[in-house]
Amino acid sequence: MIPLAVLLLLNAAFNALVWPRFYTRVAKDPRARDEDGRATAFLKVHAVLIAIALVLALVSLLAGIAALTGAL
């Protein structure tokens, strides 16, 4: 179970480090806002996808901890 736990923890760390930085780039993209400054579908879709990735990172973290403690 330790290899599974390590894989899950690495996955959680990767997602937690990469996706927030990607959001900052998406938010600065000219396609993210219209002429009035409102969020476009481009920004909204990416925000939802990033939120899902971060939820999956949390699930991976919890599963990794469970695998380390023998709860799985």
N, C-alpha and C positions, 0 to 999 in steps of 0.2 A: 503493500500500500504506500510505502514511502515514495517510490517513483511517481505514482499517481498524484500524491500530495504535492510533490515538488512541481510537477507539470501544472497543476491547478493554481498553485501560488505564483508561478512564473507568468501564467496567463493573466491572472488578476493584476499583477504588477505592470505588465506590458500595457494592458488596457487602461489602467489608471494613469499611466504616464503619457501615453500617446494620444488618446482621444481628446482630453481637454486642450492640448496644444493644437490639435487639428481644428477644434472649434474656433480658436482665436484666429486662425488663418481664414476659415470660412466666413467668420463675421466681418473680416476686413475686405473680403472679396467684393468688387463692385456689383456683382449680381445679388448680393445679400439684401440690399435695400433698394426701394424704388426712389423716384424723384422726390417724393414727399417724406422719405426717411422711414417708411414702414417696412417691416420685414416681408421679404418675398417668399414664395414657395421654396425657392432654393435654400434659404436659411432655415425655414421651418422643417423641411424634410431632413436636412443634415442635423438639426438639433434633436429631432426625434431619434434618428439613427444613432447618434452619439449617446443619448440618454439610454437607449437599449443596450449599447455596448457597455456602458458603465454599470447598469443593473446586472448584466452577465458577469462583469468583473467581480461584483459583490457576491454573486452566487458562486463563482469559482473560488473566491477567498473562503467563503463559509464551507464549501465542500472540501477544500484543501485542509482547512483546520479540522474538519470532521474526519478526514482520512488520516491525519496525523494522530489524532486522539483515539482512533480505532472505532469511531462511531459509524463508519461506513461498512 
